[in-house]
Amino acid sequence: MGAIVLAAGAGSRMGHRPKCLLQLSGRSLLERQLEALSEAKLAPLLVVLGHYAERIQQEIALQHWGARVVLNHQPDDGHVSSLRAGLLALPLDLDAVMVLLADQPMIDAQAVHALIQAYAARPVGTQLLQPTVQDLPGNPVIFSSVVVSQIMAGDVQMGARQWQKAHPNESYRWKTPDARYCLDVDNEEDRQTVETLTGQSLIWPHDLSQSNTKQT
């Protein structure tokens, strides 16, 4: 099983800053995820970058985690374009891939292992697992090489969500009470929610402490 971390967004609702560089307990969200994936021995480990690619690579030694950068040259086209860029870079002999959002602060090794175990025990005939918390869809998701092939055979608008709509009987919604699968940081309100739940503050690196509408 390989892994793709999507970290190409502009962070427009967070002052046009790379959300994956927010720090929790002194470590960036992206680095925390890379550590969890490395502990789970997922390989290859791809990080899709777009906006702020140079800044993110300055902050994090991706190679330390055995991670490889994939550039999305059209990051404003959204998550689907980043997903497809990552899938295109995968080797052909993988059985499955986990796809993560880089702005999820609580995805740790335990959460990754639980997903892998749930995927291994998924109902026969299902090809994609998505965690759900109180019927709300969460992330990361895991899907098989069959899904990878079908997504890449579709048009440029075909991503995991579109695949699920087209193949509802092959999609497994794994019900879990673990709220961290639905916790991400899209705006300042989400940031405050994380602080309330964890008792820890999400802090920007010093040079990103002020929002910048002109960063790209």
Secondary structure, 3 states (H helix, E strand, C coil): CEEEEEECCCCHHHCCCCHHHCEECCEEHHHHHHHHHHHCCCCCEEEEECCCHHHHHHHCCHHHHCEEEEECCCHHHCHHHHHHHHHHCCCCCCCEEEEEECCCCCCCHHHHHHHHHHHHCCCCCCCEEEEEECCEECCCEEEEHHHHHHHHHCCCCCCHHHHHHHCHHHEEEEECCCHHHHCCCCCHHHHHHHHHHHCCCEECCHHHCCCCCCCC
